[in-house]
Amino acid sequence: MRNIAVVTERQAEFRAKVAGIKDFDEAFGMVKSAVFEKFKMHRAGLSLILQVMPTNLGAYHILGSNVIVMNSYVLAAIRQLSGCDKEYNAYLFMVLAHEYLHSLGLVDENTVRQMTYEMCKEILGEDHGSTKMAKEDPSSLFPQLRSMVQTQFGREFHVIKDFDKAGQSYIQ
C-alpha cells in the first residue's frame, strides 16, 4: 500500500506561492515569512550575490556579514534541467531558506539542514521539491547535477538589485 501525501489547504496555498515566484526578492520575502512563522526569527538588510562556484556548493553566507552568495552555475543548471518554474522556484526557496537561517547566527550545518527540512515539510508538505532537496540535496531532484563538475570559483560577482526590499529603509 502506497503512502499518499495529504496536502493541507495552507500547504497548497504556500505551494502555489512558491510555484509563482517571479524574482529573488519575492522568493526571499516568502523565506523570511516562513522562517518567522516557524522559528520566530528575523533579520533585515541582506544582499544577494551570484558567483560561479564548485558544484558541491549551492550557496554560502559570509559569517558576520549581510551577504548571501549563491552559486550561479548550479542555479543556471537547475533552470535548464527543471523545464519549469515550479522546480526552479522550489530550489531557489530551499537554498535561500537555508542561507537565511545561517544569516541568523546558526553556524552548525547539520542544525540548519534539519531546520530547513522541518520548515519546508511543515509549510510545503513532505512530497514538495523544496522539502525533498532540503532532506537530501538538489541532485535528489536533478540527478544530472552529479555529472556536472565545476571545481573553480569564478572571479566575477553579480549583485542582485532590489533584494530584500522589505528590509530596506525608504531613505536611500
C-alpha positions in Angstrom: 0.0 0.0 0.0 1.4 3.4 -1.0 1.5 6.4 1.3 -0.4 9.2 -0.3 0.7 12.6 0.9 -2.2 14.7 2.1 -1.6 18.4 1.5 -3.4 20.8 3.8 -5.1 23.9 2.4 -2.4 26.1 3.9 0.3 24.0 2.3 -1.5 24.1 -1.1 -1.7 27.9 -0.8 2.1 28.2 0.0 2.9 25.7 -2.8 1.1 27.9 -5.2 3.0 31.0 -4.0 6.4 29.2 -4.3 5.5 28.0 -7.8 4.6 31.5 -8.8 7.8 33.2 -7.6 8.9 35.9 -10.1 12.3 37.0 -8.7 14.8 36.7 -6.0 13.2 39.4 -3.8 9.8 37.7 -3.9 11.4 34.3 -3.0 13.3 35.9 -0.1 10.2 37.6 1.2 8.5 34.2 1.3 11.5 32.7 3.0 11.6 35.4 5.7 7.8 35.0 6.3 8.1 31.2 6.6 11.1 31.3 8.9 9.4 33.9 11.2 6.2 31.8 11.3 8.1 28.6 12.1 11.0 29.8 14.3 10.1 33.4 15.3 13.4 34.6 14.0 14.0 37.6 11.7 16.6 39.9 10.4 16.7 42.5 7.6 19.1 44.1 5.3 20.6 41.2 3.4 22.3 41.3 0.0 22.4 38.5 -2.6 25.4 37.9 -4.9 25.6 35.4 -7.7 29.0 33.8 -8.4 30.2 30.7 -10.2 31.4 28.2 -7.5 32.3 24.5 -7.3 29.2 22.4 -7.9 29.3 20.9 -4.4 28.3 24.4 -3.0 24.8 25.7 -3.6 25.4 28.9 -1.7 27.0 30.3 1.5 26.5 33.1 4.0 29.6 35.1 4.9 29.6 34.8 8.7 29.1 38.2 10.4 28.0 39.9 7.2 24.8 40.8 5.4 25.7 38.8 2.3 24.4 35.5 0.8 26.4 34.3 -2.2 24.5 31.8 -4.4 26.2 29.5 -7.0 25.2 30.9 -10.4 26.5 27.8 -12.1 24.2 25.5 -10.2 21.3 28.0 -10.5 21.6 28.1 -14.3 21.9 24.3 -14.5 18.7 23.8 -12.5 17.0 26.5 -14.5 17.9 24.4 -17.7 17.2 21.0 -16.1 14.0 21.8 -14.4 12.0 22.7 -17.5 9.5 24.6 -15.4 9.4 27.5 -12.9 7.9 25.3 -10.2 11.0 23.1 -9.8 13.4 26.0 -10.2 11.5 28.0 -7.6 11.5 25.1 -5.2 15.3 25.0 -5.4 15.5 28.8 -5.0 13.2 28.8 -2.0 15.1 26.0 -0.3 18.6 27.4 -0.8 17.6 30.9 0.3 15.9 29.5 3.4 19.0 27.5 4.3 21.3 30.5 3.9 18.9 32.9 5.7 19.0 30.6 8.7 22.8 30.8 8.7 22.5 34.6 8.5 20.5 34.5 11.7 23.6 33.2 13.5 23.1 29.5 13.1 26.5 28.2 12.1 26.1 24.4 12.6 25.4 22.9 9.1 23.5 19.9 10.3 21.3 22.0 12.5 20.5 24.4 9.6 19.8 21.4 7.3 17.4 19.9 9.8 15.6 23.2 10.4 15.3 23.9 6.6 13.9 20.4 6.1 11.4 20.8 9.0 10.2 24.2 7.8 9.8 23.0 4.2 8.0 19.9 5.3 5.6 21.9 7.5 4.7 24.7 5.1 5.0 22.8 1.8 4.5 19.1 2.6 6.7 16.1 2.6 6.4 15.5 -1.2 7.3 19.0 -2.3 10.5 19.6 -4.2 11.9 22.0 -1.6 11.4 19.5 1.1 13.0 16.7 -0.8 16.0 18.8 -1.6 16.3 20.0 2.0 16.2 16.4 3.2 18.8 15.2 0.8 20.3 17.6 -1.7 19.4 19.1 -5.1 20.6 16.0 -7.0 17.7 14.1 -5.4 15.5 16.0 -7.9 18.1 16.7 -10.5 20.4 13.7 -10.8 22.2 15.2 -13.8 23.9 17.6 -11.4 26.1 14.7 -10.2 27.8 14.6 -13.6 28.2 18.4 -14.0 31.5 19.2 -12.4 32.7 22.7 -11.8 35.7 22.9 -9.4 36.7 26.6 -9.6 35.4 29.8 -8.0 34.6 32.4 -10.6 36.2 35.8 -10.3 33.1 37.7 -11.3 30.2 38.6 -8.9 26.7 39.7 -9.8 24.9 41.7 -7.1 21.2 41.3 -7.3 19.5 44.7 -7.2 16.3 45.2 -5.2 16.9 42.2 -3.0 15.3 42.2 0.5 13.5 45.4 -0.4 11.2 44.9 2.6 14.2 45.3 4.9 15.5 48.5 3.3 14.8 51.9 4.6 12.7 54.2 2.4 15.6 56.8 2.8 18.3 55.9 0.2 
